[in-house]
Amino acid sequence: MNMKRIASLLFVSIFAGAITLGAYKLFFEKENFTIIAQENSNGVVNASYTPTSAKGAGINEVDFTNAAENTVNAVVHVKNITISKAPTNIFDIFYGTSGKVVPQVGTGSGVIISSDGYIVTNNHVISRANQLQVTLNNNRTYNAELIGTDPNSDIALIKIDPDEKLPYLAFGDSDHTKIGEWVLAVGNPFNLTSTVTAGIVSAKARNLGKNQSFIQTDAAVNPGNSGGALVNTNGDLIGINTAITSQTGSYVGYSFAVPSNIAKKVIQDILEYGNVQKGFMGIRPAPVNTRDAIEKGINNIDGVYIEYIEEESAAEEAGIEIGDIIKKVDEIDVHKYPDLTGYLSTKRPGDTLEFVINRKDEQLVLPLTLKERQTLVVPEMGLEVKNLTEHDKKVYKTKTGVKIIGVPERYRGYGLSEKVIVKIDDQEIGNIDDAYTAFGGISKYGKTVITMLGSNGERDRLIFQ
């Protein structure tokens, strides 16, 4: 074999090897994650990372072990002890005397979010608790203190005082979670501690009837998982497992989690303000699946069709109009109302957002600064009321009060609509916060006098019993 033939074979071998190595790099070699955990001034830890290499991979190619190992030690068992009195004999029932003290125990899960013992869980896990106990994965048990709660999002923050620094999870960015992405659910179902199940994100922005926005997953979640962690394959917290929909009370194929961006914002508000700061646009979307919606083609619209805009609201001030269709807010695509409400739940009054809307055949980009809530439904009577505008104050000749804009069916014969409530018993009503407190204190067994103004300044009184 001459030298020229040897050189030719050597060149072919080197070229083939280079192609093989390149193909391996391109199709088989997986990326490594670069994890950066940053603790902000409120003690809440955020995580950023390079896009997951498991994206699009088959189940046999996804490594769940690191995420599971990092998560189980940061998920805790939460015990809710409620003390109640039960009648012990027939005399207790007839005379209303105190019976036997009976402790009731409920259980759930929680996620450690800081090394000094802050734990996020569900509001329904700790609701009405007289005592809270937290058991770590190493079986050490601590009494816990309730720091704050938000029933609307079903998120609560509790705190323990550990003897040492604890492992914790960093918040991931749930807005960038993808449908079909692999996830792990970690919790304590049926009091079985440190249970890990795997699945995918089945859907996002699921609405369970309360204008909330949940991540839907097919990772198995059962009673006791509530308050536990939903994490991606990188081990970042992208949701707090919250609910299942089932006829039996056990897992039937899908479950729901509060997105981490909503949970993180609620926790930050509780730590900084003591309550949850909510920013509002002041719009009402057109209802879907009604005859009117079908006739107008609203059911087929990709986006949020605006049917109503409050006076002096953020939407009105931004120039949004009835009939506009919201297509996008900041970088978030809006296909349905929960897409919008889920993103707004991560914002506060004063935050300015960029809206992309369709108005007839024109696309507009409008900045909008969120405002505080201007309307609410009060407890007990269920009236929908709103703060007075400057125009209302002139018409009704009052500087304080709340205007009734929605009346439940059972009260529609009393002429309450458009009246202004100025007093509940002896308590002056200045705004919707006063109204919420006053109606919340109404006794079911006594009489309440509601003082109202009509549009001509006439004063009416309604005795509510």
N, C-alpha and C positions, 0 to 999 in steps of 0.2 A: 504494500500500500504506500503510494507516494505521499510526500508532505502536503501537496495541494489538497488531496482527498481528505487527509486527517484534519487539516485546518477547516475544511468545509463542514465535516461532521461535528467538529468542536463548536463551530458557530451556530449550527442548527440546534445542538444540545442546549447551549446557553440561551438562545432565543426561546426555545420551548419551556425552559425552566422559568424564565422571566414572565411568560404568559401565564403559567400555572400559578406562580406566586401572586401575580396581579389579580387573577380570578379569585383566589382564596381571600385576598384582602377585600375585594369588592363584594363577594357574595356570602362569605362565611364568617369572617372575623367580626366580632361584636365590639361596639364602642364601650369604653369605660365611662362611668359616671363621674362628673366633677361636682361634688356637693359643697355648697357654701351655706352654712347656717349662721344667721345674723339675729341677735337679740335687740329689739328696739327698746325705746325708753320706758314702755309699759311692761317690759318683761316678757312680751309675746315673741316667740321665735319663728322666723320665716325661713324657708329654704328655697334656694334656686339651684337649678341643675341643668345639664345638657339634655337634649331630647332623648327619651328612653330608646335604647337599642332593641328592647323587647317589642316595640311597636310593630305589629304585623307578623310577629313570630308565632309559630305554632306552640301549643302548650308544652310539648316536650323540649322546646328550646328556651323556655322562660325559666329563669332561676328565681324561685320564691324564697329560698332559704335565708338570704341575707335580710330581706325585708321582714320576714317572720321573726328572725332572731332579734332584730333591732326593735320590733314593735311589742312583743309579748311582755317585756319587762317594763314598758311604759304604759301598759293598760292595766287598770286596777279593778277590783271587785268593790262595788258600793252597796252598803246595806243601809236601808231606810227603816228606822224604828219609829212607829207611830203609836202613841198611847191613847187608848179609848176606853170608855166605861160601858160595860154591857150589863143589862139587868140580870140579876141572879134568881129572882123569884117573881111571883105575880104581883106582889105589893110594890116592887120597883116599877113595874109597868103602869099600874093604876095611879100611884102617887108621885111618880117621877123622881123617886129617890135615887141616890147614887148607887150604882151596882159595882161589880167587880172590875178592877183595872185590868185591861187586857192589852198586852203589847202585840202589835201587828207588824210583821217584818216583810219588807219588799226588797228586792235585789235588782241590781243592774251593773253597768260597767262605767268606767270613766277613763279619761286619757290625761296623763301627766304632760303638761305643756311648759313647765319650767323646773329647774333643778331644785328650787326651794319649796316645791309642793303645791303649786297651783294645778287644779284638775278641772277639765271641762267634762260635762256630762249632760244628760237631758233633764229638762225641767220636770218631766213626769216621773223621773227616777227618784227625785228628792222632794217632790211635792208633799206638803203637810207633815214633814218629818219633825219629830221631837228630838231625834238623835241620829247623827250620821256617822257611820264607820267605814273606813277604807282599808282594804287588805291588799298589800302589794303582791307581786308575783313571788317574792321570797317568803310569803306568809306572815310578814310583819303587819300588825294592825294598828291603825291610828284613829282617833276621833277627828272628825272633820267639821269645819265651820263653813256655813253658807255665806258667800261673799255677795252674790247677786244672781238674778235670774231674769229671763225674758220668755214668758209663756208663749208669745206669738211665734218665735222661732224654735221654741222648745229647747233652748240652751240655758244651762246654768253653770256657774263658776263656784267651786268649793276649794277649800285650802286645808292642808295638813301641815304640821310642823315636824318634819322628819329629823332624824339624828344625823343624817348624812346627805350629801347631794344625790339626787335621784336621776335616773335615766329619763329622758323626755323625748317627745316627738316634735319636729318642726312643722309648721304649717306649709303645705304646698299651695299652689295656685289652682284652685278648682275651676276657674274660668277656662283654663287651657287643658282640662281633662277631656279626652276624646272618647266618643262612643266606640265600643269595641276594645278599649284599653283594659289590660289585665289589672285586677285589684284584689286585695286581701281584706277580709273582715275579721277583726280580732276582738274577742270579748269573752263573756262568761255565761253562755247560755245554760239554763237549767242548773246553775251553780257549778258548772264544769269550767274550772278556771283555765285561762290561757288557751282558748280554743281558736284555731286559725282555719278559715275557709277561703277558698279562692273562687273567682268568677270574673266576669267582665262588666264594664259599664254598659248597661242595656239602653239607657236613655238619660237625657238631661232635662232640667227645667220641668219636672213632673209636678203637676198641681193636684193636691189631694183634697181640694175643695175649700182652701182657706187662702187662696192667692199666694201660696208659698211656692218655693222652687226647690225640688229635691233631685238628688242624683239617684237614679234607679240602677240597681245591680242584681245579678243573679247569684252572687255569693250568698251562701246560706246564712240567714240571720234568724234567731229564735228568741223567745222571751229570756231576758237576762243579757242579751247583746246590746240592749238600748244604752246609749252613751259610750259605746265602744268605738274603736278606730276603723275607718276605711282608709287604707293606704295604697299607694301605687307600688310598682315593683322596685322603686327606689327607696321605699320606706317612708315617704313623705305623707303627712296627714292631709287627705283631700276631702274628708267628710266625717261626720259623727253619725253613726248608725242610729236610726230613730224609730222606724216603723216598718211593719209588715202589713200586707193586705191578705187576710185569710179568714175562711169560715170556721177553721178549727182552732185558731190562735197560734198555730205553728207554721213554720216556713212552707210555702207552697210553690216556690219558684222565683220569686222576686222580692226585693226589699228596698228601703229608701233611706237616704242619708242626707243630713243638712250639709250643704257644701261648705268647705273649709273657709272660703272667703267670707261667708255670712257669719259663721261661728267666730272667726277671728275678730271681725268688726264688733260683734256683740260683746266679746270678752274685753276688747280695748275700751269700749264705751263704759262698761261696768267699772273697770279699773280707774278710768280717768274722770268720769262724770258721776258714777254711782247709779246711772240708769242708761237706757239705750236711746241714742240720738237718731231719730229717723227723719230723712229728707223726703219731701213729697213734691210731686209734679202738679197735682191738682187736676187729674183727668179721670175719666171713666171710659173704659173700652166698650165697644158695642158687644152685647152678648152674642155668643155663637150657638148654633144648633137650634135656633128658634125659627118660626115661619118667616118672620120679617128678615132675619139674617140670611136665610136661604134665598128669599125673593130678591134681596139686594145684592146677592153674591158675596156677602161678607165672609161666609164660611170658606170661600175659596181664596181669600186674601192671604198672602204671605207677609205677615207683619201685624201690627196692632192698629185697628181702625178706631179713631177717637170719636166717641158719641157725645161726650159732655166735658166741658171745661169750667172749673170753678172761677168765680169772680176773684180778681186780684191774686190769682194763683201764679206759681212759677211758670206754668205752661202759657197762661195768658200774657204774662210779661215778656216771655220769649218770642211771642208772635205765632205760636201754634194755634191752629184753627180746627173747629169741628169738621170732620171728614178727612183730616190728614191721616196718613198711614205711617207709623213709625217703623223704619226698616233697620235702623242701627243706632246704638248709643255707644260713644267712644269706639272701641274696637270690637264690640260685642254685636253679633248679628241678632236681630229680633225677628223671630218667626211667629211667636205667640206671646200672650200676656205674661206667663211665668218667666219667659226670658228677660222681660223688662223688669218685673218686680224683683226677681232674684238679683239682678245687678244693682238696682236701687237700694236693696237691703244692705249693700256693702258701703253705702254713702251716707253723708250727714248733711244737715241743713247748712247752706253756704257753699257746698261743693258745686263747681261748675262743670257740666257735662256737654258733650257735643252730640247733637241728634241729627241723624239723616232721616228726612221724611219725604214721602211722595205726596204732592198736592196736585191732584188731577194728573196732568202729563208732565209735571215739572218736579225735579228733585232738588230739595233745599237742604242746606246745612245750617242749623241754628244752635247757638250756645244757650244753655239753660242753667240757671242757678237754683238749686233746690231750696225749698222753704220748709218751715215747720208745719206740722199738720194743722189744717184749718177746719176739718170736719171729723166727726166720730159718731159712733152709735153708743148712747149712754146705757148703763146697766138698768136692770129691772124693767123699765117701760119699753126699751128698745127704740126710742126715738133717735133719728139721725139729726144732728145739730151741727151748726157751723159758726165760726167767729163772725162778728159783724164787720161788714165793709164800711168805708166812710159814707157811702151812699145809704146803706142801711141805717146808720146812726142818725142821718138827717131825716130820713123818712119816719123812723120810729121815735125820734126825739129822745134818744138815750145814748149815753156813752158806753154803757156796759150791757151785757146780756149775750145770749146765743140764739140764733134763728133756727127754727124747726124746718128742715127741708125734706124729711122723710118720716112717715107715720106708719107703724105696723097696722095690719088689717083690723085688729081688735079695737083700735082707737080711732078709726077713720070717721066715726060719726060725731066726734067731739069738736070738729072745726079747729084742729091744732095746727094744721099746715100753715106756714108762713108767719106764725106767731113768734114773738121774741120772749124767751124765758129770762126773767130778771131776778127771780128769787125762788128758792126752795125752802119752805118753812121760813126761818128767820135768817137764812144764809144768802147773802148777795152773790149773784152769779156774774162774774166778769168776763169769762171766756170758757172755752170747751174744757179746759183742765178743771176749773171750778165745777162745771156741770158734771163731769165724770165722777169727781169726788162726792158731790152732793147726792147724785142718784145712786151711787154705790153704797151710801149710808142709809138708804131708805129701809125702814123696818117692814117686814112682811106682815106684821101683826098690828101695826098702828096706822094712823092717818098722816098723809103728807099733803101740804098745801103748796100748789105750784102757781106762782104769780106770773102772768104773761101780759104782753102789750100787743095790741092789734095795729094794723097799718095806719089807723087814724089816731093812734095814741091812746085808745081806750084800754082800760086795765081790766083783765079777767082773772078769775081765780078758779083753779080746778082742784078738787079734793080727790087725791089718789089714795085708794085703800086696797 
